[in-house]
Structure formats: structure tokens, C-alpha cells
């Protein structure tokens, strides 16, 4: 089963980094966040990826073009007029990666529609290129297959940022407390599984995935939620990047379910 990763947006909220590269190529622990996401899927046995690129898409293509060299020990032998490259050790991944330029201004739904020909009319995974998680991809797929609906979306309680007020109608504050993990609503964190016919509900480049297509699925009773209770964190801002960097540097990154 192929995994589609949305990696074409401008990433304006982390412009300190994204002015030079696409947000999925912003690094955590010396590797792009895109790599971290792919490692999670690969850990569960999913090694074929379609990267829906757009903004600065050449950076993603160049990264994978040079990936073999970056993960190998190399000797360049120019002695005696030779020009030889000897690979001593390689730790590259068992991945097949298709990078598609889905347009600079294309919306999220439009990017999925643009790679339709690469999906081969098969069920596919779909996620965003800016969030890491320890979500169990294997169980997610099992859940999707069990209910027979068209789309499964992973849902997560991200809590809320501030303290909680219980306010009466007259304005009297009856309770003030700090936020807890149970506060807040479930949100869409990506990590979806889709049947191929879902793409038929995406009209074109201007279609936002989270609007019409998924709203239609919900009204049709074809959208199911897989509730994730573990770790998830997006990387929209420099502050969030720094938080994730600290976890990685301390050897406490919950999303690192793979072994080196």
C-alpha cells in the first residue's frame, strides 16, 4: 500500500526555516521531519511513498537524489588518472519514493487528485508532512479494514493551551483550574486510510481536503475516526521545532519507535 504525504505548502508560520526549504524538509536531529514520518511508516512495513510536493519541490527531489551518498561511506579514487567511487557501507532505507510536483498554489485536496495516476486505483495512506507521532499504523489499517467505510482519519485530543474557566450565565466564575489532558476537542492529525474512490470527490486544484471532500464523507457516513491516545505533535512554529529537538536530543522522542 502506498503512502501519500502532503509536502507542498509554504509553511508561513515557520518562515524562519521555510524561506529556504519546504516545511517537511526542516530538520529534527539533523534529518528532515519528512524522514521521521517515513521512518514511522517504514517501521510498520509501508515503504512506498508518493510525496505531493509544491513549494521549493526541487529541494525534496535533490534530497532523495543524493540520499544514497548521504547514507554511505564513500572512497573517491582519482589515483593513476582514475575516477572511481567505491561504496564501503550503506544504510539507506528500503524505500521507493515518487516525488510529484503538484503545483505551487494547489490546495491539499488538489494535490491528492494530481497524484491519482500513481495510486493505481488501490487503497492508500495519506498524511501531512509536518507532524510526528507514535501512532500504530498497523492497528490503524486493521481498524479501517474492519468497518468498510471510505475514509479513516486519525483523531487526537490535543488539549488546550490555557487554564479552564467555568463561567455562569451572569459572568460569575464558578471554577478556575489548570488545563488537563482531557480538555479540548478531538482534532484531525492526518494518518488517514482512503479507498481509491475517495479521490472522485475532489473537484480540482482549488479543493481543500479538509473542507468539501471530508465533509461529504461525514454526511454520507463514510468517515470514521481512529482515536490515538499516544504522542502527536505538529511542527508549525519555531517553538514547536525546539520542543521536538529537545526530546530528540535527550533520547526521549516518543515518535522514534524504530531502532537505528
C-alpha positions as CSV (number, residue, x, y, z in Angstrom):
1,X,0.0,0.0,0.0
2,X,1.3,3.4,-1.0
3,X,1.6,6.4,1.4
4,X,0.8,9.9,0.2
5,X,2.5,12.7,2.1
6,X,1.3,16.3,1.6
7,X,4.5,18.3,1.4
8,X,3.7,21.3,-0.9
9,X,2.6,24.2,1.3
10,X,4.5,27.4,2.0
11,X,4.9,26.8,5.8
12,X,4.5,30.5,6.5
13,X,4.2,30.1,10.3
14,X,7.7,28.7,10.4
15,X,9.1,31.2,7.9
16,X,12.4,31.4,9.7
17,X,13.1,27.9,8.2
18,X,10.7,27.6,5.3
19,X,12.1,30.6,3.4
20,X,14.9,28.3,2.4
21,X,13.2,24.9,2.1
22,X,9.7,23.3,2.3
23,X,8.5,22.8,5.8
24,X,8.7,19.0,5.6
25,X,12.4,19.4,4.9
26,X,13.0,21.3,8.2
27,X,15.3,19.2,10.3
28,X,14.9,17.5,13.6
29,X,18.0,15.9,14.9
30,X,19.8,16.5,11.6
31,X,17.1,14.8,9.5
32,X,14.1,16.3,7.8
33,X,10.8,15.9,9.6
34,X,9.6,14.2,6.4
35,X,12.2,11.5,7.1
36,X,10.9,10.9,10.6
37,X,7.4,10.4,9.2
38,X,8.6,8.0,6.6
39,X,10.5,6.0,9.2
40,X,7.3,5.5,11.2
41,X,5.5,4.1,8.2
42,X,8.5,2.0,7.2
43,X,8.7,0.5,10.7
44,X,5.2,-0.9,10.1
45,X,6.2,-2.3,6.7
46,X,5.0,0.5,4.4
47,X,7.9,1.5,2.2
48,X,6.4,3.0,-0.9
49,X,5.8,6.8,-0.8
50,X,4.3,9.4,-3.0
51,X,5.4,12.9,-1.9
52,X,2.9,15.6,-3.0
53,X,5.4,18.4,-3.4
54,X,4.9,22.1,-4.5
55,X,6.8,24.9,-2.8
56,X,10.5,24.5,-3.4
57,X,9.9,21.0,-4.6
58,X,13.4,20.8,-6.1
59,X,14.8,20.6,-2.6
60,X,12.9,17.4,-1.9
61,X,13.9,15.9,-5.2
62,X,17.6,16.7,-4.7
63,X,17.5,15.3,-1.1
64,X,16.4,11.9,-2.4
65,X,18.6,12.0,-5.4
66,X,21.6,12.3,-3.1
67,X,20.2,10.1,-0.3
68,X,22.3,7.0,-1.2
69,X,25.5,9.1,-1.0
70,X,24.5,10.8,2.2
71,X,24.0,7.5,4.0
72,X,27.1,5.7,2.7
73,X,30.8,5.6,3.4
74,X,32.5,6.5,0.1
75,X,36.0,6.4,-1.3
76,X,36.7,8.6,-4.3
77,X,39.8,7.2,-6.1
78,X,41.5,9.6,-8.5
79,X,44.9,7.9,-8.5
80,X,46.5,7.0,-11.7
81,X,44.1,9.1,-13.7
82,X,41.1,7.1,-12.3
83,X,37.7,8.5,-11.4
84,X,36.2,5.7,-9.3
85,X,33.7,5.8,-6.5
86,X,33.8,2.9,-4.0
87,X,30.8,2.3,-1.6
88,X,32.0,0.7,1.6
89,X,28.9,0.9,3.8
90,X,25.3,1.8,3.1
91,X,22.5,2.3,5.5
92,X,19.9,3.6,3.1
93,X,16.2,2.7,3.6
94,X,14.2,0.1,1.6
95,X,12.1,2.9,0.2
96,X,10.5,3.6,-3.2
97,X,9.9,7.3,-3.3
98,X,7.9,9.2,-6.0
99,X,8.2,13.0,-5.8
100,X,5.4,14.8,-7.7
101,X,5.3,18.5,-8.4
102,X,1.6,19.1,-7.6
103,X,1.8,22.8,-8.2
104,X,2.7,25.9,-6.2
105,X,-0.7,27.1,-5.3
106,X,-2.6,23.8,-5.3
107,X,-4.7,23.1,-2.2
108,X,-4.4,19.9,-0.1
109,X,-7.2,18.1,-1.9
110,X,-6.0,19.2,-5.3
111,X,-2.6,17.7,-4.5
112,X,-4.1,14.3,-3.8
113,X,-6.1,14.4,-7.0
114,X,-3.0,15.3,-9.0
115,X,-1.2,12.1,-8.0
116,X,-4.2,9.9,-8.8
117,X,-2.4,8.1,-11.6
118,X,0.4,7.0,-9.2
119,X,-2.1,5.3,-6.8
120,X,-3.1,2.6,-9.3
121,X,-6.7,2.6,-8.1
122,X,-5.7,1.0,-4.8
123,X,-6.4,1.9,-1.1
124,X,-3.8,4.3,0.1
125,X,-2.4,6.0,3.2
126,X,-2.5,9.8,3.5
127,X,-0.9,12.2,6.0
128,X,0.6,15.6,6.4
129,X,4.3,16.3,6.2
130,X,4.7,18.3,9.4
131,X,3.7,16.1,12.3
132,X,5.3,13.3,14.2
133,X,3.6,10.6,16.2
134,X,3.9,7.1,17.7
135,X,0.6,6.1,16.1
136,X,0.3,2.4,15.4
137,X,-0.1,2.3,11.6
138,X,-0.7,-1.4,11.7
139,X,-3.7,-1.1,14.0
140,X,-5.0,1.9,12.1
141,X,-5.1,-0.2,8.9
142,X,-6.8,-3.0,10.7
143,X,-9.4,-0.6,12.0
144,X,-10.0,0.8,8.5
145,X,-10.5,-2.7,7.0
146,X,-12.9,-3.7,9.8
147,X,-15.5,-1.0,9.3
148,X,-15.7,-0.9,5.5
149,X,-16.1,2.9,5.1
150,X,-14.3,5.0,2.6
151,X,-12.0,7.1,4.8
152,X,-10.5,6.6,8.2
153,X,-9.0,9.7,9.9
154,X,-6.8,9.6,13.0
155,X,-8.2,11.8,15.8
156,X,-6.3,13.2,18.8
157,X,-7.1,15.2,21.8
158,X,-4.5,18.0,21.7
159,X,-5.8,19.6,24.9
160,X,-5.8,23.4,25.1
161,X,-3.2,26.0,25.8
162,X,-4.7,27.9,28.7
163,X,-6.4,27.4,32.1
164,X,-10.1,26.5,32.2
165,X,-12.9,28.7,33.4
166,X,-16.4,27.5,34.4
167,X,-18.5,30.7,33.9
168,X,-22.1,31.1,34.9
169,X,-24.6,33.0,32.7
170,X,-24.3,36.0,34.9
171,X,-20.5,36.1,34.5
172,X,-19.7,34.5,37.8
173,X,-16.6,32.3,37.6
174,X,-17.6,29.1,39.5
175,X,-14.3,27.3,39.0
176,X,-10.8,28.1,37.7
177,X,-8.3,25.3,37.2
178,X,-5.3,24.5,35.0
179,X,-5.8,22.6,31.8
180,X,-5.7,18.8,31.8
181,X,-5.1,16.3,29.1
182,X,-8.8,15.6,28.8
183,X,-9.6,19.2,27.9
184,X,-10.2,20.2,24.3
185,X,-11.8,18.6,21.4
186,X,-10.6,15.8,19.1
187,X,-8.7,17.1,16.1
188,X,-7.7,15.7,12.7
189,X,-4.0,14.7,12.8
190,X,-3.9,13.1,9.4
191,X,-2.6,9.5,9.3
192,X,-5.6,8.6,7.1
193,X,-6.5,5.5,5.1
194,X,-8.6,6.0,2.0
195,X,-10.3,3.9,-0.6
196,X,-9.4,5.0,-4.1
197,X,-12.9,6.2,-5.0
198,X,-12.5,8.9,-2.4
199,X,-10.5,10.9,-5.0
200,X,-13.6,11.2,-7.1
201,X,-15.0,13.6,-4.5
202,X,-12.1,16.0,-5.0
203,X,-13.1,18.5,-7.8
204,X,-9.7,20.2,-8.6
205,X,-6.7,22.2,-7.6
206,X,-8.7,24.6,-5.5
207,X,-10.3,21.9,-3.4
208,X,-9.2,21.9,0.3
209,X,-9.1,18.3,1.6
210,X,-10.5,19.2,5.0
211,X,-13.5,21.0,3.5
212,X,-15.8,19.6,0.8
213,X,-14.3,16.1,0.4
214,X,-14.1,15.1,4.0
215,X,-17.3,17.0,4.9
216,X,-19.1,15.0,2.2
217,X,-17.7,11.8,3.6
218,X,-19.0,12.7,7.0
219,X,-22.5,13.4,5.6
220,X,-22.5,10.1,3.7
221,X,-21.5,8.2,6.8
222,X,-18.3,7.2,5.1
223,X,-15.8,8.9,7.5
224,X,-14.5,7.1,10.6
225,X,-12.2,8.2,13.4
226,X,-9.3,6.2,14.7
227,X,-8.6,7.6,18.2
228,X,-5.0,7.9,19.0
229,X,-4.1,8.3,22.7
230,X,-0.3,8.3,22.4
231,X,2.0,11.1,21.2
232,X,1.5,13.5,18.4
233,X,3.0,16.9,17.7
234,X,2.9,19.1,14.7
235,X,5.8,21.5,13.8
236,X,4.1,24.7,12.8
237,X,6.4,27.1,14.7
238,X,10.0,27.5,15.7
239,X,8.9,27.0,19.3
240,X,7.4,23.6,18.4
241,X,10.5,22.7,16.5
242,X,12.6,23.5,19.5
243,X,10.4,21.3,21.8
244,X,10.8,18.4,19.4
245,X,14.5,19.0,19.1
246,X,14.9,18.8,22.9
247,X,13.1,15.5,23.0
248,X,15.2,14.0,20.3
249,X,18.5,15.3,21.8
250,X,17.6,13.8,25.2
251,X,16.8,10.4,23.7
252,X,13.2,10.8,24.7
253,X,11.4,11.2,21.3
254,X,8.2,9.2,21.6
255,X,7.8,9.0,17.9
256,X,11.1,7.1,17.4
257,X,9.6,3.7,17.5
258,X,12.3,2.3,15.1
259,X,15.7,1.2,16.1
260,X,18.8,2.5,14.3
